[in-house]
C-alpha cells in the first residue's frame, strides 16, 4: 500500500507558523542548490522492500545496530563509524559532522541532502566534499524530492515509507533530550524534537511497518 502524505501538509504549515519559517526562503534554497549540487534525485528501488534501521542522534553506547539497510540521521553517522559500520545512507541537513560524512561518502555511503532556508551558507563546504544521490526540500520542486518530514530522523522515516520499504526499525530516537550525536544543533532543538515525536507517532498510525 502506498504511503499517502497528504496529511503532512497541515503539519508543514503548522511548523512554519510555529518557527516563523519563510516559504520564500525555502524556495530560494532550492534554486541555489542547483548551483552547488548535482543530483539525479532518484533513489529508484534502493529502499523498495528493504528492512531498514534508522539510527538517530540519541543512540547510546549500550545500543547495537542490527544488520539491515542502515540509514544514519545526520550526526548519527559518527555513531555508526564508531561501530565500524559504514551506513548505506545518510539523511542530512548539513549540521552534523562534516568529516565523518565525508569519510562515509568516500567509502560508499549514499547521501540525501535536505536544502532549506537556514542552511544556505553550508552549500559551498558540503558540495565540495560530497555528491548527493538525492536532494530534498520542504516543498516539491522540479529540482528536488519531497516526502515530508521536519528533522533528519522523521524525514528519513517518511522517505522509507514513501519508497515502500518492507519494515523500519528506529534506534536512538530520544525526544526528551538532545542526543550525543546531534552535531551543531540550534537552540530550538528540543522544540523540534517534540515535533519529531508527533510526526513519528502520526506515521505509526498510518503504517504498520514501523518497529
C-alpha positions in Angstrom: 0.0 0.0 0.0 1.3 3.4 -0.9 2.1 5.7 2.0 0.0 8.8 1.4 1.5 12.1 2.7 -1.5 14.4 2.1 -1.9 14.7 5.8 1.6 16.1 6.0 0.9 19.5 4.6 -1.0 20.7 7.6 2.0 19.7 9.7 4.2 21.6 7.4 2.0 24.7 7.7 1.9 24.5 11.5 5.7 24.0 11.7 6.3 27.1 9.5 4.0 29.1 11.7 5.5 27.8 15.0 9.1 28.5 14.0 8.4 31.6 11.7 9.9 29.9 8.7 9.7 31.7 5.3 8.4 29.7 2.4 10.1 32.2 0.1 13.5 31.4 1.7 12.7 27.7 1.3 12.2 28.3 -2.4 15.4 30.3 -2.7 17.3 27.4 -1.1 16.0 25.0 -3.9 17.1 27.5 -6.6 20.5 28.0 -5.1 21.1 24.3 -4.5 21.3 23.6 -8.3 24.4 25.8 -8.5 26.2 23.7 -5.9 24.8 20.1 -6.0 24.4 17.8 -8.9 21.9 15.0 -8.3 19.6 12.9 -10.3 17.2 12.8 -7.3 16.4 9.2 -8.0 16.7 6.6 -5.3 14.9 4.1 -7.6 14.4 0.8 -6.0 17.2 1.1 -3.4 14.8 1.1 -0.5 12.0 -0.9 -2.0 11.0 -3.9 0.2 14.1 -3.4 2.3 14.3 -4.0 6.1 15.7 -0.7 7.3 17.1 0.6 10.5 17.3 4.4 11.1 19.9 5.5 13.6 19.2 8.6 15.5 21.5 11.0 17.3 20.3 9.7 20.7 21.8 6.3 20.3 23.7 5.2 23.4 26.9 3.1 23.8 24.8 0.2 25.0 22.7 0.0 21.8 23.9 -2.0 18.8 22.9 -1.5 15.2 21.3 -4.6 13.6 22.3 -5.9 10.2 19.8 -4.2 8.0 19.9 -1.4 5.4 21.3 1.3 7.7 20.3 5.0 7.4 22.0 7.4 9.7 20.2 10.6 10.6 22.9 13.2 10.1 25.2 13.3 13.1 24.4 9.6 13.9 26.9 8.8 11.1 29.6 9.2 13.8 27.9 6.6 16.0 27.9 4.2 13.0 31.6 4.8 12.2 32.5 4.2 15.9 30.9 0.8 15.5 32.9 0.1 12.3 29.7 0.4 10.2 29.5 2.5 7.0 25.8 3.4 6.8 24.1 2.7 3.5 22.6 6.1 3.5 22.8 9.4 5.5 20.0 11.9 5.6 21.4 15.3 6.4 20.5 18.9 6.5 24.2 19.7 6.8 24.5 20.4 10.5 26.2 17.2 11.6 29.9 16.2 11.5 31.3 17.1 8.1 34.5 15.0 8.4 32.5 11.9 9.3 30.1 12.5 6.5 32.9 12.8 4.0 34.5 9.6 5.3 31.2 7.7 4.9 30.7 9.1 1.4 34.2 8.3 0.3 33.6 4.7 1.4 30.3 4.1 -0.5 27.6 5.7 1.6 24.8 7.4 -0.4 23.9 10.9 0.9 20.4 12.5 0.8 20.8 16.3 1.4 17.9 18.4 2.6 18.2 22.0 1.5 16.3 24.7 3.4 16.3 28.4 4.2 18.6 28.0 7.2 21.4 26.1 5.7 22.3 28.2 2.6 25.7 29.1 4.0 26.7 25.5 4.2 26.2 24.7 0.5 29.8 25.6 -0.6 31.5 23.5 2.1 29.3 20.4 1.7 29.1 20.5 -2.1 32.9 20.4 -2.2 33.1 17.0 -0.4 30.0 15.0 -1.4 27.8 14.3 -4.4 24.3 13.6 -3.0 22.3 10.9 -4.6 19.2 13.0 -3.8 18.2 16.4 -2.7 15.1 17.0 -0.7 13.2 20.2 0.2 10.2 21.3 2.2 8.0 21.6 -0.9 8.0 19.6 -4.1 10.0 21.0 -7.0 11.5 20.0 -10.3 15.0 20.0 -8.7 14.3 18.1 -5.5 12.3 15.3 -4.0 9.8 15.8 -1.1 8.5 13.1 1.1 7.7 15.3 4.1 9.4 15.3 7.5 10.9 18.0 9.6 14.0 16.7 11.4 16.5 14.3 9.8 15.2 11.3 11.6 11.5 11.7 10.9 12.3 12.8 7.3 14.3 9.6 6.8 11.3 7.6 8.1 8.8 9.3 5.8 11.2 8.7 2.9 11.4 5.0 3.7 7.7 4.6 4.0 7.1 6.6 0.8 9.5 4.4 -1.1 7.8 1.3 0.1 10.4 -0.3 2.4 9.4 -3.6 4.0 10.0 -2.5 7.6 11.6 0.2 9.6 13.3 0.0 13.0 14.2 3.2 14.9 17.2 3.3 17.2 18.5 6.3 19.1 15.3 8.3 19.0 15.0 10.2 22.3 12.6 13.1 22.1 13.2 14.3 25.7 16.8 15.3 25.4 19.4 16.3 22.8 21.3 13.3 21.6 25.1 12.9 22.0 25.5 12.9 18.2 23.4 15.9 17.3 26.2 17.9 15.9 25.7 21.7 15.6 22.2 21.8 16.9 20.1 25.0 17.2 18.8 26.4 20.4 15.3 25.3 19.2 16.4 21.6 19.1 14.2 20.4 21.9 11.1 22.1 20.4 12.0 20.4 17.1 12.2 17.1 18.8 8.7 17.5 20.1 7.5 17.9 16.5 9.6 14.9 15.5 7.7 12.8 18.1 4.4 14.0 16.8 5.4 13.2 13.2 6.7 9.7 14.0 3.6 8.9 16.1 1.4 10.0 13.1 3.4 7.8 10.8 2.8 4.9 13.2 -0.9 5.4 13.0 -0.7 5.3 9.2 1.7 2.5 8.6 2.3 -0.9 10.2 5.9 -1.1 9.0 7.5 0.8 11.9 9.1 -1.5 14.6 
